[in-house]
Amino acid sequence: MDLLTFWMACLGLAIALVLQCVYRIYLHPLRHIPGPKLAAMSHLYDFYYNIVHRGQYVMRIVEMHQEYGPIVRVAPDEIHISDPSFYDEIYAPSRRRRDKPGYYIPLGGFPTAEILTLDHDVHRMRRAIISPFFSRRSIQEISDVTRGATTKLMDRLQQFHDEDKIVRLDDAFAAMASDIITYLVYGHSQGFLDSEDFESEIRLLVNEAAATCHINRFIPPLATILRSMPPRWLALFTPGRSKLFIYIAKLFELAGKTPSSPDPAVEDSEAQKRPRHKTVMARLGDPRIPAEERTLNRFQDEGAVFLGGGTETTGSTLTFASYILGTHPDIVQRLRAEVKQVLPTPTSTCTWLELEKLPYLTAFIYETTRLNYGLMLRAGRIAPTETLQYKDYVIPPGTIMSSNTYMIHRDPILFPDCDTFDPERWLQGQKSEELKRYHVTFSKGSRACVGKNLAWNELYFTIAYMVRRFDFEMHNTTAEDMEIVGEAVFPLTRRGQRTVYAKVKPVE
């Protein structure tokens, strides 16, 4: 290529970019939506805040809403609406088609998983296969597993007290959640709670995937390249991902055998009798399911997402709960008095149904999940055939729409003094029942979190047993360490994901 041709190509590219910007600002179907001109012109605005400033775009969007109002154009092809009354329109039930935008495919690097499925119909098919395993009835049937894992966690915390050691609670909670989700997905708990420092290959993967999510979104081929690498090469770039695939292969091998001894996370003999073939992975391999849905990539992707999501979301919520328990003695006193109704001694056990009847415990969990936010990314949805209307704004079919748990749960009208941890919000009769409509930690609609019942089950058991048995004295952990400063799918603090160090003190 000679010099003249090169400069002509550069000039042509510059003209094309200028014309694209002009179109996006003045001719695009979203031109009437308010927002910064730079965000309307280019995805580089998003790139700047999420890559250069490490997950800060969500905080910039908060500022944009304060400046422009409840509807804002946050990208050339995407609008963000912070109005809680419109949330159900974006995250609609299954009778109304909602696709996901293409940026989900590279987001976590597991493109064929149910949660990352773009097409509405394909998603419905995949969800119908796995949802029975996470129904309330199914989770009730494995309550002995969650109760047994919780009891083991309490014994490990007692051990930290006996040895006068500081415990990193976020790792402890993640280890417990990992033991439970591996049992449900593969039929075998892996004993992470037995590890001296609660080491978990699963949590390593979650941290890696979260750290690279925005890079993957802006450079989609990166996830594909990493996925195609041999395990030895993959380990050089993402050791967590490589270890997880090796770990999943081991779980597949275990799942194909009948265990010769009881599951270590299970305390009750009835739960030990649970047939090991009744697992999510066994269901995914049912020969009646189309062959294209029974590939190795599908099994790996679905397994990785279930293990990662089932570990970090519950673990993070319990981490925040432990901080509240260690810093709010008045709340602990009231909570412990209520829990003693069903747990008369520190080592008593009870059922999930008994715990659900405790109003203050339930309110505590609602408030914990409100301020822990769950997934904090702007979760895009597309109504491919509907023209929607938000106030005076027409939203044409095919528009990417999003909202955010962080903003809904901090709405000043719904949640006055939103930064204050106040379980009383959820104890005001009919007013609180109405408020629950806007509790969106697990999202809503056809793509709401399939593991919601499992999460609630784990939260009830773990929080109740902790409150009854221990006090926590914070160590090298302050209120500033709990503040959310950005997101990488999960909320980020100045330390990364929420981290709590504490000393454990038994109570009578």
C-alpha positions as CSV (number, residue, x, y, z in Angstrom):
1,M,0.0,0.0,0.0
2,D,1.5,3.3,-1.0
3,L,1.4,6.4,1.2
4,L,-1.4,8.1,-0.7
5,T,-3.6,5.0,-0.5
6,F,-2.9,4.8,3.3
7,W,-3.9,8.4,3.9
8,M,-7.0,8.0,1.7
9,A,-8.1,5.0,3.8
10,C,-7.5,7.0,7.0
11,L,-9.6,9.9,5.6
12,G,-12.4,7.5,4.6
13,L,-12.4,6.0,8.1
14,A,-12.5,9.4,9.7
15,I,-15.4,10.5,7.5
16,A,-17.3,7.2,8.3
17,L,-16.8,7.8,12.0
18,V,-18.1,11.4,11.7
19,L,-21.1,10.3,9.8
20,Q,-21.8,7.6,12.3
21,C,-21.7,10.1,15.1
22,V,-24.0,12.5,13.3
23,Y,-26.5,9.6,12.6
24,R,-26.4,8.5,16.2
25,I,-27.1,12.0,17.6
26,Y,-29.5,13.4,15.0
27,L,-31.1,10.5,13.1
28,H,-31.0,7.4,15.4
29,P,-34.4,6.1,16.8
30,L,-33.1,6.9,20.3
31,R,-32.1,10.5,19.5
32,H,-35.0,11.8,21.6
33,I,-33.7,10.1,24.8
34,P,-31.8,12.5,27.0
35,G,-28.2,11.8,28.0
36,P,-24.6,12.8,27.3
37,K,-23.8,13.2,23.7
38,L,-20.6,11.2,24.1
39,A,-22.5,8.2,25.4
40,A,-24.9,8.5,22.4
41,M,-22.0,8.7,19.9
42,S,-19.7,5.9,21.0
43,H,-19.3,2.9,23.3
44,L,-16.0,4.4,24.3
45,Y,-17.8,6.4,27.0
46,D,-18.8,3.1,28.6
47,F,-15.3,1.8,28.0
48,Y,-13.7,4.7,29.7
49,Y,-15.6,4.3,33.0
50,N,-15.7,0.5,33.1
51,I,-12.2,-0.3,31.9
52,V,-10.1,2.7,32.6
53,H,-11.9,3.4,35.9
54,R,-12.6,-0.2,36.8
55,G,-16.4,-0.7,36.9
56,Q,-17.3,2.9,37.6
57,Y,-19.9,3.3,34.8
58,V,-22.8,2.3,37.2
59,M,-21.8,5.3,39.4
60,R,-21.6,7.6,36.4
61,I,-25.1,6.4,35.4
62,V,-26.4,7.4,38.9
63,E,-25.0,10.9,38.2
64,M,-26.6,10.9,34.7
65,H,-30.0,10.2,36.2
66,Q,-29.6,13.0,38.7
67,E,-28.8,15.3,35.7
68,Y,-31.2,14.1,33.0
69,G,-34.0,12.3,34.8
70,P,-35.3,8.7,35.2
71,I,-34.6,7.7,31.5
72,V,-31.1,8.1,30.1
73,R,-29.3,7.0,26.9
74,V,-26.2,5.3,28.3
75,A,-24.9,3.9,24.9
76,P,-25.7,4.4,21.3
77,D,-28.2,1.5,21.3
78,E,-29.1,1.3,25.0
79,I,-31.3,3.2,27.5
80,H,-31.3,3.0,31.2
81,I,-34.5,3.5,33.3
82,S,-34.2,4.0,37.1
83,D,-38.0,4.2,37.8
84,P,-39.1,1.2,39.9
85,S,-42.6,1.4,38.4
86,F,-41.2,0.5,35.0
87,Y,-39.0,-2.4,36.2
88,D,-41.6,-5.0,35.4
89,E,-41.8,-3.7,31.8
90,I,-38.1,-4.3,31.2
91,Y,-37.9,-7.6,33.1
92,A,-41.3,-8.9,31.9
93,P,-42.8,-12.4,32.6
94,S,-42.4,-15.2,30.0
95,R,-45.6,-14.5,28.1
96,R,-43.9,-11.3,26.8
97,R,-40.7,-11.9,24.7
98,R,-37.5,-10.6,26.2
99,D,-34.2,-11.3,24.5
100,K,-30.8,-10.5,25.9
101,P,-28.3,-8.2,24.1
102,G,-25.2,-9.8,22.4
103,Y,-22.8,-8.4,25.0
104,Y,-23.9,-11.2,27.4
105,I,-22.1,-13.9,25.3
106,P,-18.5,-12.9,26.1
107,L,-19.4,-11.4,29.5
108,G,-18.3,-14.4,31.6
109,G,-16.8,-16.6,29.0
110,F,-19.4,-19.4,29.2
111,P,-21.7,-18.6,26.2
112,T,-24.0,-21.6,26.2
113,A,-25.1,-21.4,29.9
114,E,-28.8,-20.8,30.5
115,I,-28.3,-17.4,32.2
116,L,-26.3,-16.1,29.2
117,T,-28.7,-17.4,26.5
118,L,-29.8,-14.5,24.2
119,D,-32.9,-15.9,22.5
120,H,-36.1,-15.9,24.5
121,D,-37.4,-19.2,23.2
122,V,-34.0,-21.1,23.6
123,H,-33.8,-19.7,27.1
124,R,-37.3,-20.9,28.0
125,M,-36.4,-24.4,26.8
126,R,-33.1,-24.5,28.8
127,R,-34.7,-23.0,31.9
128,A,-37.6,-25.6,31.8
129,I,-35.0,-28.3,32.0
130,I,-33.3,-27.1,35.2
131,S,-36.0,-25.1,37.1
132,P,-37.6,-28.2,38.8
133,F,-34.3,-28.7,40.7
134,F,-34.6,-25.2,42.2
135,S,-38.3,-25.2,43.0
136,R,-39.3,-24.6,46.6
137,R,-40.4,-28.2,47.0
138,S,-37.0,-29.5,45.7
139,I,-35.0,-27.2,47.9
140,Q,-37.2,-28.2,50.9
141,E,-36.3,-31.8,50.2
142,I,-32.5,-31.0,50.4
143,S,-32.8,-28.8,53.5
144,D,-30.9,-31.5,55.4
145,V,-28.0,-30.8,53.1
146,T,-28.0,-27.1,53.8
147,R,-28.6,-27.6,57.5
148,G,-25.7,-30.1,57.6
149,A,-23.3,-27.8,55.8
150,T,-24.4,-24.9,58.1
151,T,-23.7,-27.0,61.2
152,K,-20.3,-27.9,59.8
153,L,-19.6,-24.2,59.2
154,M,-20.5,-23.5,62.9
155,D,-18.1,-26.2,64.0
156,R,-15.3,-24.7,62.0
157,L,-16.0,-21.2,63.4
158,Q,-15.9,-22.7,66.9
159,Q,-12.5,-24.1,65.9
160,F,-11.2,-20.6,65.0
161,H,-12.3,-19.4,68.5
162,D,-10.6,-22.3,70.2
163,E,-7.4,-21.6,68.4
164,D,-7.7,-17.8,68.9
165,K,-7.4,-17.2,65.2
166,I,-8.8,-14.5,62.9
167,V,-11.2,-16.0,60.4
168,R,-11.8,-14.5,56.9
169,L,-15.6,-14.9,56.9
170,D,-16.2,-14.3,53.2
171,D,-14.0,-17.3,52.3
172,A,-15.8,-19.4,55.0
173,F,-19.3,-18.6,53.6
174,A,-18.1,-19.2,50.0
175,A,-16.8,-22.6,51.0
176,M,-20.1,-23.6,52.6
177,A,-22.1,-22.4,49.6
178,S,-19.7,-24.3,47.2
179,D,-20.2,-27.5,49.1
180,I,-24.0,-27.2,48.8
181,I,-24.1,-26.2,45.1
182,T,-21.7,-29.0,44.1
183,Y,-24.0,-31.5,45.8
184,L,-27.1,-30.1,44.0
185,V,-25.4,-29.9,40.6
186,Y,-23.2,-33.0,40.6
187,G,-24.5,-35.1,43.6
188,H,-21.2,-34.7,45.6
189,S,-20.1,-32.0,48.1
190,Q,-16.4,-31.4,47.7
191,G,-15.4,-30.6,51.3
192,F,-14.3,-27.0,50.9
193,L,-15.3,-26.5,54.5
194,D,-12.7,-29.0,55.5
195,S,-9.9,-27.0,53.9
196,E,-7.8,-25.2,56.5
197,D,-8.3,-21.7,54.9
198,F,-11.5,-22.5,53.1
199,E,-9.7,-22.7,49.7
200,S,-12.0,-23.1,46.7
201,E,-11.2,-23.5,43.0
202,I,-14.7,-22.2,42.4
203,R,-14.1,-18.9,44.1
204,L,-10.9,-18.5,42.3
205,L,-12.8,-18.8,39.0
206,V,-15.5,-16.3,40.2
207,N,-12.8,-13.7,41.0
208,E,-11.1,-14.1,37.7
209,A,-14.3,-14.1,35.6
210,A,-15.6,-11.0,37.4
211,A,-12.2,-9.2,37.0
212,T,-12.3,-9.7,33.2
213,C,-16.0,-9.3,32.5
214,H,-15.9,-5.8,31.1
215,I,-12.7,-6.5,29.0
216,N,-14.5,-9.6,27.6
217,R,-17.5,-7.5,26.7
218,F,-15.5,-4.9,24.7
219,I,-13.2,-7.5,23.2
220,P,-15.5,-10.5,22.5
221,P,-12.9,-12.6,20.7
222,L,-10.8,-12.8,23.9
223,A,-13.2,-15.2,25.6
224,T,-13.4,-17.4,22.5
225,I,-9.6,-17.5,22.2
226,L,-9.2,-18.4,25.9
227,R,-11.8,-21.1,25.6
228,S,-10.1,-22.7,22.6
229,M,-6.7,-22.9,24.3
230,P,-5.2,-26.2,25.6
231,P,-5.5,-26.4,29.4
232,R,-1.7,-25.9,29.8
233,W,-1.8,-22.6,27.9
234,L,-5.1,-21.6,29.5
235,A,-3.5,-22.0,33.0
236,L,-0.9,-19.3,32.1
237,F,-3.6,-16.7,31.4
238,T,-6.5,-17.6,33.7
239,P,-5.4,-20.3,36.2
240,G,-8.8,-20.2,37.8
241,R,-10.7,-21.1,34.6
242,S,-8.2,-23.9,33.8
243,K,-8.5,-25.4,37.3
244,L,-12.2,-25.2,37.1
245,F,-12.5,-27.2,33.9
246,I,-10.2,-29.8,35.4
247,Y,-12.3,-29.8,38.5
248,I,-15.5,-30.1,36.6
249,A,-14.1,-33.2,34.8
250,K,-13.4,-34.7,38.2
251,L,-17.0,-34.0,39.2
252,F,-18.3,-35.7,36.1
253,E,-16.3,-38.8,37.0
254,L,-17.6,-38.8,40.5
255,A,-21.2,-38.2,39.4
256,G,-21.0,-41.4,37.3
257,K,-20.3,-43.5,40.3
258,T,-22.3,-44.5,43.3
259,P,-20.5,-43.1,46.4
260,S,-19.5,-45.7,49.0
261,S,-19.8,-43.3,51.9
262,P,-22.2,-40.6,53.1
263,D,-21.8,-37.1,51.8
264,P,-19.6,-35.2,54.3
265,A,-21.9,-32.1,54.2
266,V,-25.0,-34.2,55.1
267,E,-25.9,-34.8,58.7
268,D,-29.2,-36.5,58.3
269,S,-29.6,-40.2,57.2
270,E,-32.6,-39.4,55.0
271,A,-30.6,-36.9,53.0
272,Q,-27.8,-39.4,52.6
273,K,-30.3,-41.6,50.8
274,R,-31.0,-39.0,48.1
275,P,-30.3,-40.7,44.7
276,R,-27.1,-39.3,43.3
277,H,-28.6,-39.3,39.7
278,K,-31.1,-36.6,40.7
279,T,-28.8,-33.8,39.8
280,V,-28.8,-30.9,37.4
281,M,-26.1,-32.4,35.4
282,A,-27.9,-35.8,35.1
283,R,-31.0,-33.9,33.9
284,L,-29.0,-32.0,31.3
285,G,-27.7,-35.3,29.9
286,D,-31.2,-36.9,29.5
287,P,-31.2,-38.5,26.0
288,R,-34.7,-37.0,25.4
289,I,-33.1,-33.6,25.3
290,P,-31.9,-32.6,21.7
291,A,-28.3,-33.7,21.0
292,E,-27.1,-30.1,20.4
293,E,-28.1,-29.3,24.0
294,R,-26.0,-32.2,25.4
295,T,-22.5,-31.1,24.3
296,L,-19.4,-31.0,26.4
297,N,-19.4,-27.2,26.1
298,R,-22.9,-27.0,27.4
299,F,-22.1,-29.1,30.4
300,Q,-19.0,-27.1,31.2
301,D,-20.6,-23.8,30.8
302,E,-23.7,-24.6,32.8
303,G,-21.7,-26.3,35.5
304,A,-19.3,-23.4,35.8
305,V,-22.1,-20.8,36.0
306,F,-24.0,-22.7,38.6
307,L,-21.0,-23.4,40.7
308,G,-19.8,-19.8,40.5
309,G,-23.2,-18.1,40.9
310,G,-24.2,-20.5,43.7
311,T,-21.0,-19.8,45.5
312,E,-20.5,-16.0,45.3
313,T,-24.0,-14.6,45.5
314,T,-24.8,-16.4,48.8
315,G,-21.3,-16.0,50.1
316,S,-21.3,-12.3,49.5
317,T,-24.7,-11.8,51.1
318,L,-23.7,-13.7,54.2
319,T,-20.4,-11.7,54.3
320,F,-22.4,-8.5,54.5
321,A,-24.8,-10.0,57.1
322,S,-21.8,-11.0,59.3
323,Y,-20.6,-7.4,59.2
324,I,-24.0,-6.1,60.3
325,L,-24.0,-8.7,63.1
326,G,-20.6,-7.6,64.2
327,T,-21.4,-3.9,64.3
328,H,-25.1,-3.6,65.3
329,P,-25.5,-5.1,68.8
330,D,-29.0,-3.8,69.1
331,I,-30.1,-5.8,66.0
332,V,-28.2,-8.8,67.3
333,Q,-29.9,-8.7,70.6
334,R,-33.4,-8.6,69.1
335,L,-32.6,-11.2,66.5
336,R,-31.1,-13.6,69.0
337,A,-34.1,-13.3,71.3
338,E,-36.4,-14.3,68.4
339,V,-34.2,-17.1,67.1
340,K,-34.1,-18.7,70.6
341,Q,-37.8,-19.6,70.1
342,V,-36.7,-22.3,67.7
343,L,-33.1,-22.8,68.7
344,P,-33.2,-22.9,72.5
345,T,-29.5,-23.9,72.8
346,P,-26.5,-22.9,70.8
347,T,-26.3,-26.3,69.1
348,S,-30.1,-26.8,68.6
349,T,-31.4,-27.5,65.1
350,C,-34.7,-26.6,63.4
351,T,-36.4,-26.6,60.0
352,W,-36.6,-24.1,57.3
353,L,-40.3,-23.7,57.8
354,E,-39.8,-22.8,61.5
355,L,-37.3,-20.2,60.6
356,E,-39.5,-18.6,57.9
357,K,-42.1,-17.9,60.6
358,L,-39.7,-15.6,62.5
359,P,-40.7,-12.1,61.3
360,Y,-37.5,-10.2,62.5
361,L,-35.2,-12.8,61.0
362,T,-37.1,-12.5,57.7
363,A,-36.9,-8.7,57.8
364,F,-33.2,-8.9,58.5
365,I,-32.7,-11.1,55.4
366,Y,-34.7,-8.8,53.2
367,E,-32.7,-5.8,54.4
368,T,-29.4,-7.6,54.0
369,T,-30.2,-8.6,50.4
370,R,-31.5,-5.1,49.7
371,L,-28.1,-3.6,50.6
372,N,-26.0,-6.3,49.2
373,Y,-27.7,-5.8,45.8
374,G,-26.9,-9.3,44.2
375,L,-25.7,-8.8,40.7
376,M,-25.0,-5.2,40.1
377,L,-24.4,-5.0,36.3
378,R,-26.9,-3.2,34.2
379,A,-28.8,-6.3,33.0
380,G,-30.0,-5.5,29.4
381,R,-33.2,-6.8,27.9
382,I,-34.7,-6.4,24.4
383,A,-38.4,-6.4,23.4
384,P,-37.9,-7.4,19.8
385,T,-41.5,-6.9,18.7
386,E,-43.1,-4.5,21.3
387,T,-43.1,-0.7,21.1
388,L,-43.0,0.4,24.7
389,Q,-43.9,3.7,26.2
390,Y,-42.3,5.3,29.2
391,K,-44.0,8.6,30.1
392,D,-43.6,10.8,27.0
393,Y,-40.8,8.6,25.5
394,V,-41.5,5.9,22.8
395,I,-39.1,3.0,23.0
396,P,-38.9,1.3,19.6
397,P,-38.7,-2.5,19.2
398,G,-35.1,-3.9,19.4
399,T,-33.9,-1.3,21.9
400,I,-31.6,-2.5,24.6
401,M,-33.2,-1.5,28.0
402,S,-31.7,-1.9,31.4
403,S,-32.1,-1.0,35.0
404,N,-30.0,-1.7,38.1
405,T,-30.6,-3.2,41.5
406,Y,-28.3,-0.6,43.1
407,M,-30.6,2.2,42.0
408,I,-33.9,0.5,42.7
409,H,-32.9,-0.5,46.2
410,R,-31.7,3.1,46.9
411,D,-34.8,4.8,45.6
412,P,-35.4,7.7,48.1
413,I,-39.2,7.3,48.0
414,L,-39.3,3.6,48.5
415,F,-36.4,3.4,50.9
416,P,-36.0,6.6,52.8
417,D,-32.5,7.0,54.4
418,C,-31.5,4.2,52.1
419,D,-27.9,3.7,53.4
420,T,-29.2,2.9,56.9
421,F,-29.6,-0.8,57.7
422,D,-33.2,-0.9,59.0
423,P,-35.1,-4.2,59.2
424,E,-38.1,-2.3,60.4
425,R,-38.8,-1.4,56.8
426,W,-40.1,-4.9,56.3
427,L,-42.3,-5.1,59.4
428,Q,-44.9,-2.5,58.6
429,G,-47.8,-4.8,57.5
430,Q,-49.4,-4.1,54.2
431,K,-46.9,-1.3,53.5
432,S,-44.0,-3.8,53.7
433,E,-45.8,-6.3,51.5
434,E,-46.1,-3.6,48.9
435,L,-42.5,-2.8,49.3
436,K,-41.5,-6.4,48.5
437,R,-42.6,-5.8,44.9
438,Y,-39.5,-3.6,44.5
439,H,-37.1,-6.1,46.2
440,V,-35.2,-7.1,43.0
441,T,-32.0,-8.7,44.3
442,F,-32.9,-11.8,42.3
443,S,-34.3,-9.8,39.4
444,K,-37.8,-10.5,38.1
445,G,-39.6,-11.8,35.1
446,S,-38.9,-14.8,32.9
447,R,-35.1,-14.6,33.6
448,A,-35.2,-14.1,37.3
449,C,-32.5,-16.0,39.3
450,V,-33.4,-19.7,39.1
451,G,-31.5,-20.3,42.4
452,K,-33.6,-17.9,44.5
453,N,-35.2,-20.6,46.7
454,L,-31.8,-22.2,47.4
455,A,-30.4,-18.8,48.4
456,W,-33.2,-18.1,50.8
457,N,-32.8,-21.5,52.3
458,E,-29.1,-21.0,52.9
459,L,-29.6,-17.5,54.3
460,Y,-32.2,-18.6,56.8
461,F,-30.2,-21.5,58.2
462,T,-26.8,-19.7,58.3
463,I,-27.9,-16.4,59.8
464,A,-30.1,-18.0,62.4
465,Y,-27.4,-20.5,63.5
466,M,-24.7,-17.8,63.5
467,V,-26.8,-15.4,65.6
468,R,-27.7,-18.1,68.1
469,R,-24.1,-19.4,68.6
470,F,-21.6,-16.6,68.0
471,D,-20.8,-12.9,68.3
472,F,-18.3,-11.4,65.8
473,E,-15.6,-8.9,66.6
474,M,-14.5,-7.1,63.5
475,H,-10.8,-7.2,62.7
476,N,-9.2,-5.0,60.0
477,T,-12.7,-4.4,58.6
478,T,-14.5,-1.0,58.7
479,A,-17.6,0.6,57.3
480,E,-15.5,2.0,54.5
481,D,-14.7,-1.6,53.4
482,M,-18.4,-2.2,52.9
483,E,-19.0,0.8,50.6
484,I,-19.8,0.0,47.0
485,V,-17.5,1.9,44.6
486,G,-18.2,0.0,41.3
487,E,-19.2,-3.3,39.8
488,A,-17.7,-6.2,38.0
489,V,-21.0,-8.1,37.7
490,F,-20.9,-8.3,41.5
491,P,-20.6,-5.2,43.7
492,L,-17.0,-3.9,44.2
493,T,-15.6,-2.3,47.3
494,R,-12.1,-0.7,47.6
495,R,-10.9,-4.3,48.4
496,G,-12.7,-5.8,45.5
497,Q,-15.5,-8.1,46.5
498,R,-16.8,-7.7,50.1
499,T,-14.3,-9.1,52.6
500,V,-14.7,-9.5,56.4
501,Y,-12.1,-10.5,59.0
502,A,-13.3,-11.2,62.5
503,K,-12.7,-12.9,65.8
504,V,-15.4,-15.4,66.8
505,K,-16.9,-15.3,70.3
506,P,-19.3,-18.1,71.4
507,V,-22.5,-17.1,73.3
508,E,-24.6,-19.2,75.7
